[in-house]
């Protein structure tokens, strides 16, 4: 499966891994309404694909994503226009959140404002070690309110507030330390690092991965009593799946589950 729309490249490999590439490098993959519409359509299609196993989200060119295009925003000084744009962006973020398979951000160059929001919203993130991150709207008089939503759910609140209130850049090493990304690697190792995560995910039973992602985000918003009730019910349902039954039998019999592949060696 290979599709290229004006601002988005989309292909899927034989494993069911979908690769989405923001494709407006001349504007550092700024999140205009056209790109957002194409990205949302692709995410909705992946959500309906029962064979989907994971998504890798990347950006073409020198930058992952520079957020919204302030030049476009300045050209449309109407509140209705702004509300429609930010609502559209929020739909994309919620689509990533609700997608039943993991989404991995492959990040390089810069990830600023809504681009940083994209990184925070993805389930996993791997960055080139030279990448810089910022919620930089405040530098131009605009508090990054929507980027704050996933940011404060990923990093300590005082770290998030410093990023939001100052708009200053942090480097990939800092992003790794605070938990915004999972790995920071040299640029020539970026694709291999992403592939290691993809390979580890697609080797696992799809039902467990899908149930697990949904459970983690639902319980995080609950009180602890409700979270444990939901988690216990989810595990019981997961155990009824034949892959989990096979895994339990394999553990008891001290053998590899029939669905498991040998671990890759470096």
Backbone as CSV, one residue per row, in Angstrom:
resi,resn,N_x,N_y,N_z,CA_x,CA_y,CA_z,C_x,C_y,C_z
1,UNK,0.848,-1.203,0.000,0.000,0.000,0.000,0.874,1.241,0.000
2,UNK,0.759,2.080,-1.030,1.514,3.322,-1.126,0.565,4.430,-1.557
3,UNK,0.505,5.498,-0.789,-0.329,6.639,-1.140,0.455,7.919,-0.892
4,UNK,0.350,8.853,-1.795,0.939,10.169,-1.595,-0.110,11.218,-1.915
5,UNK,-0.513,11.977,-0.908,-1.394,13.115,-1.124,-0.523,14.365,-1.095
6,UNK,-1.115,15.502,-1.212,-0.336,16.729,-1.361,0.661,16.929,-0.227
7,UNK,0.223,16.680,0.986,1.071,16.971,2.138,1.400,15.744,2.995
8,UNK,1.074,14.570,2.540,1.294,13.383,3.361,1.661,12.188,2.483
9,UNK,2.721,11.492,2.882,3.076,10.219,2.267,2.628,9.104,3.208
10,UNK,2.082,8.032,2.649,1.542,6.939,3.452,1.814,5.629,2.747
11,UNK,2.522,4.745,3.424,2.640,3.388,2.902,2.606,2.395,4.058
12,UNK,2.261,1.173,3.738,2.124,0.109,4.739,2.930,-1.088,4.268
13,UNK,3.726,-1.668,5.166,4.512,-2.828,4.761,3.753,-4.133,5.015
14,UNK,4.385,-5.247,4.702,3.718,-6.546,4.788,3.381,-6.944,6.215
15,UNK,4.008,-6.297,7.189,3.741,-6.612,8.596,2.521,-5.875,9.133
16,UNK,1.983,-4.937,8.360,0.897,-4.096,8.858,1.398,-2.857,9.568
17,UNK,2.646,-2.462,9.312,3.201,-1.234,9.891,2.968,-0.099,8.899
18,UNK,2.254,0.924,9.337,1.941,2.072,8.493,2.971,3.178,8.739
19,UNK,3.493,3.728,7.656,4.474,4.811,7.722,3.823,6.079,7.171
20,UNK,3.667,7.063,8.021,3.089,8.354,7.647,4.190,9.406,7.703
21,UNK,4.380,10.132,6.603,5.419,11.157,6.561,4.796,12.499,6.211
22,UNK,4.893,13.450,7.126,4.466,14.821,6.854,5.345,15.345,5.715
23,UNK,4.718,15.850,4.672,5.458,16.093,3.438,5.290,17.527,2.931
24,UNK,5.663,18.473,3.786,5.681,19.880,3.392,6.999,20.484,3.884
25,UNK,8.128,19.939,3.400,9.427,20.329,3.972,9.767,21.792,3.789
26,UNK,9.236,22.417,2.738,9.524,23.828,2.519,9.011,24.717,3.634
27,UNK,7.974,24.253,4.328,7.417,24.996,5.468,7.649,24.228,6.766
28,UNK,8.680,23.387,6.771,9.033,22.594,7.947,7.841,21.798,8.472
29,UNK,7.041,21.296,7.518,5.894,20.434,7.843,4.915,21.101,8.810
30,UNK,4.698,22.382,8.584,3.746,23.128,9.417,2.356,22.520,9.292
31,UNK,1.617,22.532,10.392,0.306,21.874,10.456,-0.796,22.810,9.985
32,UNK,-0.870,22.983,8.663,-1.976,23.713,8.081,-3.205,22.835,7.978
33,UNK,-4.325,23.422,7.605,-5.580,22.666,7.595,-5.557,21.528,6.583
34,UNK,-4.859,21.712,5.447,-4.814,20.646,4.444,-4.038,19.436,4.952
35,UNK,-2.872,19.698,5.535,-2.083,18.590,6.078,-2.845,17.894,7.198
36,UNK,-3.456,18.657,8.081,-4.211,18.066,9.183,-5.355,17.196,8.668
37,UNK,-6.048,17.656,7.637,-7.155,16.870,7.075,-6.652,15.559,6.494
38,UNK,-5.523,15.604,5.793,-4.974,14.393,5.197,-4.451,13.435,6.276
39,UNK,-3.849,13.986,7.307,-3.350,13.150,8.395,-4.497,12.487,9.145
40,UNK,-5.561,13.235,9.406,-6.717,12.662,10.093,-7.360,11.553,9.260
41,UNK,-7.484,11.764,7.961,-8.062,10.740,7.092,-7.219,9.469,7.121
42,UNK,-5.897,9.621,7.110,-5.017,8.454,7.159,-5.147,7.717,8.492
43,UNK,-5.199,8.452,9.587,-5.339,7.832,10.903,-6.675,7.102,11.028
44,UNK,-7.736,7.697,10.495,-9.043,7.035,10.529,-9.019,5.740,9.718
45,UNK,-8.326,5.761,8.577,-8.226,4.551,7.753,-7.435,3.463,8.479
46,UNK,-6.375,3.857,9.162,-5.580,2.883,9.918,-6.393,2.301,11.067
47,UNK,-7.198,3.138,11.731,-8.030,2.663,12.836,-9.009,1.595,12.366
48,UNK,-9.423,1.683,11.103,-10.377,0.713,10.559,-9.696,-0.515,9.963
49,UNK,-8.367,-0.531,9.954,-7.604,-1.634,9.366,-7.308,-2.681,10.436
50,UNK,-7.995,-3.796,10.371,-7.813,-4.846,11.388,-6.421,-5.460,11.344
51,UNK,-5.707,-5.290,10.233,-4.370,-5.862,10.095,-3.264,-4.890,10.533
52,UNK,-3.622,-3.674,10.892,-2.621,-2.691,11.310,-1.951,-3.136,12.604
53,UNK,-0.641,-2.948,12.687,0.110,-3.348,13.885,0.794,-2.175,14.573
54,UNK,1.191,-1.153,13.810,1.878,0.005,14.384,1.909,1.110,13.343
55,UNK,2.206,2.327,13.813,2.347,3.481,12.934,3.666,4.163,13.261
56,UNK,4.409,4.544,12.223,5.597,5.380,12.378,5.268,6.731,11.746
57,UNK,5.373,7.795,12.536,5.067,9.146,12.075,6.367,9.928,11.949
58,UNK,6.653,10.401,10.745,7.908,11.098,10.469,7.632,12.419,9.775
59,UNK,8.686,13.198,9.571,8.592,14.446,8.832,9.656,14.493,7.751
60,UNK,9.287,14.903,6.551,10.244,14.997,5.447,11.123,16.234,5.611
61,UNK,12.348,16.134,5.130,13.221,17.297,5.123,13.999,17.489,6.416
62,UNK,14.317,18.751,6.704,15.209,19.073,7.821,14.526,19.079,9.175
63,UNK,13.188,19.118,9.203,12.467,19.251,10.471,11.358,18.221,10.568
64,UNK,11.105,17.764,11.774,9.958,16.894,12.012,8.672,17.692,11.813
65,UNK,8.507,18.763,12.597,7.313,19.596,12.463,7.510,20.872,13.277
66,UNK,7.265,22.010,12.612,7.434,23.306,13.271,6.139,23.836,13.866
67,UNK,5.105,22.999,13.947,3.853,23.444,14.535,2.976,24.139,13.515
68,UNK,2.097,25.004,13.975,1.219,25.739,13.076,2.004,26.827,12.341
69,UNK,1.497,27.216,11.171,2.134,28.258,10.370,1.625,29.626,10.831
70,UNK,2.471,30.351,11.555,2.042,31.640,12.108,1.731,32.657,11.010
71,UNK,2.391,32.516,9.857,2.093,33.425,8.750,0.655,33.238,8.284
72,UNK,0.216,31.973,8.157,-1.177,31.702,7.796,-2.128,32.214,8.862
73,UNK,-1.746,32.016,10.119,-2.619,32.435,11.217,-2.770,33.957,11.249
74,UNK,-1.679,34.661,10.968,-1.755,36.128,10.954,-2.623,36.636,9.808
75,UNK,-2.721,35.835,8.749,-3.510,36.237,7.580,-5.010,35.998,7.761
76,UNK,-5.386,35.331,8.854,-6.810,35.025,9.096,-7.189,35.461,10.518
77,UNK,-7.267,36.752,10.777,-7.544,37.225,12.139,-9.021,37.140,12.520
78,UNK,-9.533,35.913,12.469,-10.921,35.681,12.875,-10.957,34.560,13.908
79,UNK,-11.660,34.774,14.995,-11.693,33.770,16.045,-12.281,32.458,15.551
80,UNK,-13.315,32.521,14.718,-13.912,31.296,14.194,-12.884,30.474,13.409
81,UNK,-12.048,31.171,12.634,-11.022,30.479,11.842,-10.020,29.801,12.773
82,UNK,-9.601,30.528,13.806,-8.654,29.960,14.759,-9.255,28.760,15.491
83,UNK,-10.494,28.893,15.935,-11.127,27.793,16.666,-11.254,26.562,15.782
84,UNK,-11.569,26.752,14.506,-11.685,25.613,13.590,-10.331,24.937,13.404
85,UNK,-9.267,25.722,13.271,-7.926,25.152,13.091,-7.495,24.355,14.311
86,UNK,-7.654,24.928,15.499,-7.208,24.242,16.709,-8.087,23.032,17.020
87,UNK,-9.371,23.110,16.688,-10.242,21.942,16.858,-9.824,20.826,15.918
88,UNK,-9.454,21.185,14.692,-8.995,20.189,13.723,-7.703,19.527,14.208
89,UNK,-6.791,20.323,14.725,-5.545,19.780,15.262,-5.821,18.858,16.452
90,UNK,-6.742,19.261,17.307,-7.090,18.424,18.449,-7.700,17.097,18.012
91,UNK,-8.472,17.116,16.910,-9.019,15.867,16.375,-7.903,14.911,15.984
92,UNK,-6.860,15.444,15.367,-5.721,14.605,14.980,-5.055,14.014,16.218
93,UNK,-4.838,14.837,17.229,-4.186,14.351,18.455,-5.033,13.272,19.122
94,UNK,-6.348,13.471,19.161,-7.224,12.469,19.760,-7.262,11.197,18.926
95,UNK,-7.137,11.332,17.607,-7.098,10.145,16.751,-5.858,9.311,17.053
96,UNK,-4.724,9.970,17.296,-3.507,9.251,17.695,-3.731,8.580,19.045
97,UNK,-4.306,9.321,19.974,-4.574,8.804,21.319,-5.481,7.568,21.265
98,UNK,-6.503,7.607,20.413,-7.494,6.531,20.372,-7.150,5.432,19.381
99,UNK,-6.129,5.637,18.571,-5.757,4.608,17.612,-5.427,3.321,18.362
100,UNK,-5.937,2.191,17.914,-5.737,0.958,18.685,-4.329,0.385,18.618
101,UNK,-3.472,0.930,17.774,-2.095,0.434,17.678,-1.126,1.539,18.079
102,UNK,0.082,1.173,18.515,1.050,2.182,18.950,1.507,3.080,17.806
103,UNK,1.749,4.349,18.142,2.267,5.326,17.190,3.648,5.764,17.680
104,UNK,4.636,5.637,16.802,6.023,5.974,17.127,6.422,7.217,16.332
105,UNK,6.845,8.261,17.019,7.347,9.460,16.346,8.819,9.267,16.007
106,UNK,9.159,9.533,14.741,10.564,9.518,14.278,10.934,10.977,14.068
107,UNK,11.783,11.514,14.953,11.928,12.965,15.063,13.335,13.408,14.694
108,UNK,13.403,14.505,13.908,14.691,15.090,13.563,14.537,16.592,13.416
109,UNK,15.653,17.294,13.501,15.636,18.745,13.283,15.027,19.491,14.443
110,UNK,13.788,19.914,14.269,13.072,20.595,15.341,11.663,20.022,15.466
111,UNK,11.135,20.113,16.667,9.729,19.795,16.946,9.245,20.896,17.876
112,UNK,8.552,21.866,17.290,8.184,23.049,18.056,6.675,23.229,18.092
113,UNK,6.187,23.816,19.204,4.763,24.131,19.386,3.910,22.905,19.104
114,UNK,3.013,22.947,18.113,2.181,21.774,17.824,3.004,20.601,17.321
115,UNK,4.221,20.849,16.831,5.123,19.750,16.480,5.628,19.024,17.714
116,UNK,5.924,19.783,18.765,6.280,19.185,20.056,5.070,18.452,20.629
117,UNK,3.883,19.026,20.409,2.640,18.381,20.829,2.496,17.009,20.164
118,UNK,2.797,16.918,18.875,2.736,15.642,18.164,3.648,14.610,18.809
119,UNK,4.878,15.014,19.137,5.822,14.096,19.779,5.262,13.611,21.111
120,UNK,4.752,14.548,21.909,4.215,14.185,23.219,2.990,13.292,23.097
121,UNK,2.193,13.497,22.041,0.968,12.726,21.883,1.233,11.296,21.429
122,UNK,2.313,11.076,20.683,2.624,9.721,20.223,2.951,8.825,21.412
123,UNK,2.741,7.538,21.230,2.968,6.587,22.324,4.450,6.415,22.627
124,UNK,5.264,6.492,21.593,6.710,6.339,21.715,7.365,7.372,20.813
125,UNK,8.602,7.727,21.106,9.309,8.695,20.275,10.803,8.399,20.281
126,UNK,11.377,8.427,19.078,12.819,8.268,18.907,13.318,9.493,18.155
127,UNK,14.375,10.110,18.649,14.845,11.358,18.047,16.316,11.283,17.681
128,UNK,16.656,11.959,16.592,18.039,12.270,16.271,18.614,13.068,17.450
129,UNK,19.817,12.750,17.839,20.414,13.384,19.024,20.598,14.884,18.867
130,UNK,20.527,15.399,17.632,20.671,16.842,17.429,19.331,17.579,17.412
131,UNK,18.232,16.856,17.597,16.905,17.476,17.561,16.727,18.458,18.716
132,UNK,15.970,19.528,18.459,15.608,20.474,19.510,14.086,20.567,19.602
133,UNK,13.617,20.757,20.814,12.186,20.764,21.109,11.837,22.058,21.836
134,UNK,10.616,22.569,21.558,10.159,23.763,22.287,8.657,23.924,22.125
135,UNK,8.033,24.477,23.138,6.663,24.996,23.009,6.815,26.507,22.910
136,UNK,7.121,26.948,21.705,7.684,28.279,21.484,6.657,29.363,21.234
137,UNK,5.359,29.044,21.267,4.348,30.050,20.974,4.464,31.294,21.835
138,UNK,4.845,31.117,23.093,4.906,32.258,24.012,5.898,33.318,23.536
139,UNK,6.884,32.900,22.742,7.847,33.852,22.187,7.161,34.854,21.258
140,UNK,5.985,34.468,20.743,5.237,35.314,19.810,3.898,35.754,20.400
141,UNK,3.799,35.659,21.729,2.600,36.132,22.407,1.469,35.134,22.491
142,UNK,1.728,33.875,22.117,0.677,32.852,22.103,1.064,31.696,23.013
143,UNK,0.382,31.550,24.136,0.642,30.421,25.038,0.239,29.122,24.341
144,UNK,1.104,28.134,24.375,0.846,26.854,23.703,-0.140,26.012,24.526
145,UNK,-1.403,26.414,24.491,-2.417,25.771,25.324,-2.685,24.334,24.886
146,UNK,-2.950,24.121,23.596,-3.229,22.740,23.164,-1.992,21.850,23.257
147,UNK,-0.788,22.329,22.917,0.389,21.487,23.164,0.590,21.122,24.636
148,UNK,0.069,21.969,25.538,0.250,21.674,26.964,-0.487,20.401,27.384
149,UNK,-1.534,20.022,26.641,-2.359,18.882,27.065,-1.538,17.594,27.119
150,UNK,-0.883,17.172,26.017,-0.068,15.966,26.147,1.249,16.217,26.875
151,UNK,1.765,17.458,26.810,3.046,17.725,27.452,2.975,17.473,28.951
152,UNK,1.933,17.996,29.628,1.853,17.826,31.077,1.500,16.389,31.462
153,UNK,1.081,15.587,30.497,0.815,14.174,30.753,2.041,13.308,30.487
154,UNK,3.133,13.933,30.057,4.342,13.181,29.738,5.551,13.570,30.567
155,UNK,5.606,14.834,30.994,6.795,15.280,31.712,6.366,15.920,33.032
156,UNK,7.290,16.032,33.990,6.940,16.659,35.270,6.379,18.066,35.064
157,UNK,5.446,18.444,35.907,4.701,19.682,35.701,5.607,20.910,35.712
158,UNK,6.605,20.946,36.573,7.474,22.127,36.607,8.330,22.219,35.352
159,UNK,8.722,21.073,34.813,9.457,21.072,33.545,8.545,21.569,32.424
160,UNK,7.319,21.056,32.391,6.366,21.486,31.365,6.099,22.986,31.468
161,UNK,5.915,23.478,32.682,5.623,24.898,32.860,6.793,25.768,32.408
162,UNK,8.014,25.331,32.665,9.166,26.108,32.204,9.196,26.167,30.677
163,UNK,8.934,25.033,30.028,8.890,25.023,28.569,7.788,25.934,28.049
164,UNK,6.615,25.865,28.669,5.459,26.628,28.199,5.598,28.124,28.468
165,UNK,6.191,28.483,29.602,6.267,29.887,29.998,7.446,30.624,29.390
166,UNK,8.507,29.896,29.037,9.687,30.551,28.466,9.783,30.362,26.955
167,UNK,9.245,29.270,26.434,9.373,28.989,25.009,10.775,28.596,24.587
168,UNK,11.651,28.361,25.541,13.042,28.059,25.214,13.201,26.616,24.721
169,UNK,14.213,26.405,23.890,14.487,25.080,23.351,15.152,24.187,24.386
170,UNK,14.854,22.904,24.301,15.613,21.893,25.012,16.218,20.952,23.976
171,UNK,17.335,20.335,24.317,17.969,19.421,23.376,17.442,18.005,23.571
172,UNK,17.870,17.108,22.705,17.359,15.735,22.748,17.763,15.023,24.034
173,UNK,18.955,15.316,24.539,19.376,14.683,25.784,18.454,15.079,26.935
174,UNK,18.043,16.341,26.964,17.102,16.796,27.995,15.732,16.185,27.776
175,UNK,15.283,16.139,26.521,13.990,15.521,26.212,13.957,14.063,26.656
176,UNK,15.074,13.374,26.496,15.170,11.985,26.958,15.112,11.917,28.478
177,UNK,15.841,12.797,29.138,15.899,12.769,30.601,14.548,13.044,31.241
178,UNK,13.753,13.943,30.642,12.469,14.306,31.242,11.331,13.385,30.805
179,UNK,11.598,12.505,29.851,10.582,11.544,29.442,9.740,11.957,28.253
180,UNK,10.142,13.012,27.530,9.404,13.419,26.336,9.641,12.436,25.188
181,UNK,10.839,11.849,25.137,11.169,10.850,24.118,11.726,9.605,24.802
182,UNK,11.758,8.508,24.033,12.275,7.240,24.564,13.761,7.037,24.302
183,UNK,14.221,7.513,23.142,15.615,7.298,22.742,16.112,8.513,21.972
184,UNK,17.387,8.859,22.187,18.082,9.865,21.393,19.306,9.184,20.801
185,UNK,19.406,9.171,19.480,20.451,8.398,18.811,21.106,9.245,17.725
186,UNK,22.313,8.863,17.285,22.922,9.571,16.149,22.029,9.489,14.915
187,UNK,22.143,10.479,14.040,21.246,10.550,12.881,21.323,9.307,12.011
188,UNK,22.520,8.722,11.886,22.633,7.546,11.030,22.093,6.278,11.691
189,UNK,21.689,6.374,12.958,21.109,5.234,13.665,19.616,5.400,13.918
190,UNK,19.037,6.503,13.412,17.642,6.817,13.731,16.682,5.768,13.193
191,UNK,16.802,5.416,11.933,15.878,4.443,11.358,16.020,3.071,12.018
192,UNK,17.246,2.685,12.337,17.466,1.392,12.993,16.840,1.377,14.386
193,UNK,16.922,2.501,15.098,16.332,2.576,16.438,14.816,2.495,16.378
194,UNK,14.222,3.155,15.385,12.777,3.055,15.192,12.387,1.624,14.861
195,UNK,13.159,1.004,13.975,12.846,-0.370,13.561,12.947,-1.349,14.724
196,UNK,13.865,-1.122,15.650,13.955,-2.015,16.818,12.664,-1.990,17.623
197,UNK,12.097,-0.801,17.796,10.820,-0.704,18.510,9.700,-1.365,17.710
198,UNK,9.648,-1.080,16.417,8.618,-1.679,15.560,8.691,-3.196,15.618
199,UNK,9.907,-3.736,15.455,10.077,-5.195,15.441,9.649,-5.815,16.764
200,UNK,9.963,-5.145,17.868,9.574,-5.677,19.175,8.058,-5.686,19.331
201,UNK,7.398,-4.682,18.789,5.939,-4.597,18.912,5.239,-5.624,18.040
202,UNK,5.667,-5.752,16.776,4.950,-6.648,15.859,5.174,-8.115,16.193
203,UNK,6.153,-8.417,17.031,6.356,-9.800,17.475,5.356,-10.213,18.554
204,UNK,4.670,-9.236,19.143,3.748,-9.526,20.238,2.336,-9.756,19.702
205,UNK,1.496,-10.470,20.447,0.122,-10.709,19.985,-0.643,-9.400,19.806
206,UNK,-1.284,-9.192,18.657,-1.984,-7.933,18.395,-3.052,-7.596,19.422
207,UNK,-3.784,-8.601,19.889,-4.858,-8.328,20.841,-4.300,-7.713,22.121
208,UNK,-3.189,-8.261,22.608,-2.601,-7.747,23.845,-2.124,-6.306,23.669
209,UNK,-1.521,-6.011,22.521,-1.048,-4.649,22.258,-2.218,-3.671,22.201
210,UNK,-3.270,-4.034,21.484,-4.423,-3.142,21.339,-5.135,-2.921,22.676
211,UNK,-5.364,-4.008,23.409,-6.013,-3.867,24.705,-5.137,-3.064,25.667
212,UNK,-3.844,-3.305,25.593,-2.933,-2.629,26.506,-2.890,-1.134,26.305
213,UNK,-2.817,-0.697,25.050,-2.782,0.749,24.798,-4.057,1.414,25.317
214,UNK,-5.198,0.829,25.007,-6.466,1.422,25.466,-6.515,1.492,26.987
215,UNK,-6.102,0.417,27.631,-6.154,0.358,29.091,-5.257,1.408,29.737
216,UNK,-4.047,1.539,29.261,-3.098,2.471,29.879,-3.655,3.890,29.898
217,UNK,-4.199,4.350,28.788,-4.672,5.725,28.734,-5.988,5.914,29.473
218,UNK,-6.853,4.913,29.463,-8.113,5.049,30.206,-7.866,5.090,31.702
219,UNK,-7.024,4.209,32.206,-6.840,4.149,33.652,-6.061,5.343,34.186
220,UNK,-5.245,5.957,33.335,-4.450,7.094,33.793,-5.317,8.267,34.232
221,UNK,-6.513,8.378,33.653,-7.401,9.486,33.988,-8.342,9.157,35.142
222,UNK,-8.232,7.950,35.717,-9.155,7.506,36.770,-8.522,7.617,38.155
223,UNK,-9.360,7.548,39.167,-8.872,7.330,40.519,-8.335,5.918,40.633
224,UNK,-7.556,5.650,41.667,-6.857,4.373,41.749,-7.808,3.180,41.885
225,UNK,-8.918,3.345,42.605,-9.859,2.229,42.746,-10.452,1.840,41.399
226,UNK,-10.940,2.837,40.659,-11.511,2.558,39.345,-10.453,2.033,38.383
227,UNK,-9.237,2.547,38.493,-8.162,2.097,37.612,-7.871,0.614,37.821
228,UNK,-7.821,0.183,39.092,-7.554,-1.231,39.352,-8.712,-2.109,38.878
229,UNK,-9.946,-1.637,39.052,-11.083,-2.424,38.566,-11.024,-2.589,37.042
230,UNK,-10.736,-1.493,36.358,-10.651,-1.554,34.900,-9.488,-2.438,34.461
231,UNK,-8.341,-2.300,35.121,-7.167,-3.089,34.751,-7.398,-4.582,34.986
232,UNK,-8.046,-4.919,36.095,-8.328,-6.332,36.376,-9.261,-6.923,35.325
233,UNK,-10.282,-6.160,34.942,-11.205,-6.629,33.906,-10.489,-6.776,32.556
234,UNK,-9.619,-5.840,32.257,-8.873,-5.898,31.000,-7.957,-7.117,30.957
235,UNK,-7.267,-7.404,32.070,-6.377,-8.565,32.101,-7.157,-9.859,31.969
236,UNK,-8.314,-9.922,32.618,-9.138,-11.127,32.517,-9.594,-11.349,31.078
237,UNK,-9.994,-10.271,30.407,-10.391,-10.387,29.002,-9.204,-10.786,28.135
238,UNK,-8.044,-10.199,28.412,-6.834,-10.520,27.660,-6.475,-12.005,27.811
239,UNK,-6.639,-12.536,29.033,-6.295,-13.942,29.277,-7.193,-14.899,28.513
240,UNK,-8.364,-14.457,28.096,-9.256,-15.310,27.323,-8.812,-15.428,25.865
241,UNK,-7.895,-14.578,25.439,-7.392,-14.651,24.069,-6.474,-15.859,23.925
242,UNK,-6.522,-16.496,22.772,-5.757,-17.729,22.580,-4.249,-17.492,22.645
243,UNK,-3.787,-16.303,22.259,-2.355,-16.021,22.343,-1.890,-15.985,23.800
244,UNK,-2.696,-15.400,24.679,-2.341,-15.369,26.099,-2.402,-16.766,26.700
245,UNK,-3.389,-17.565,26.302,-3.472,-18.947,26.777,-2.233,-19.731,26.352
246,UNK,-1.822,-19.560,25.107,-0.619,-20.227,24.613,0.615,-19.744,25.364
247,UNK,0.679,-18.425,25.636,1.808,-17.889,26.382,1.901,-18.468,27.781
248,UNK,0.759,-18.605,28.462,0.757,-19.172,29.810,1.175,-20.636,29.795
249,UNK,0.680,-21.377,28.808,1.065,-22.798,28.690,2.554,-22.936,28.397
250,UNK,3.066,-22.061,27.525,4.487,-22.116,27.185,5.348,-21.802,28.403
251,UNK,4.904,-20.857,29.234,5.642,-20.538,30.451,5.691,-21.752,31.375
252,UNK,4.536,-22.380,31.553,4.471,-23.548,32.439,5.324,-24.694,31.910
253,UNK,5.404,-24.819,30.584,6.138,-25.922,29.961,7.573,-25.555,29.618
254,UNK,7.985,-24.348,30.014,9.362,-23.871,29.821,9.786,-23.929,28.352
255,UNK,8.933,-23.384,27.490,9.239,-23.321,26.057,8.814,-21.952,25.525
256,UNK,9.219,-21.669,24.297,8.840,-20.416,23.652,7.412,-20.520,23.139
257,UNK,6.572,-19.484,23.331,5.223,-19.530,22.755,5.286,-19.730,21.253
258,UNK,4.280,-20.376,20.713,4.293,-20.694,19.280,4.294,-19.439,18.415
259,UNK,3.740,-18.318,18.948,3.695,-17.091,18.162,4.951,-16.226,18.296
260,UNK,5.826,-16.574,19.232,7.003,-15.739,19.511,8.099,-16.000,18.488
261,UNK,8.808,-14.960,18.147,9.969,-15.080,17.257,11.237,-14.981,18.089
262,UNK,12.347,-15.575,17.617,13.606,-15.433,18.353,13.988,-13.969,18.498
263,UNK,14.557,-13.614,19.640,14.961,-12.236,19.852,16.114,-11.880,18.938
264,UNK,16.054,-10.640,18.406,17.124,-10.188,17.517,18.398,-9.965,18.325
265,UNK,19.503,-10.238,17.701,20.812,-10.018,18.322,21.509,-8.859,17.626
266,UNK,22.157,-8.016,18.427,22.912,-6.905,17.817,24.209,-7.441,17.194
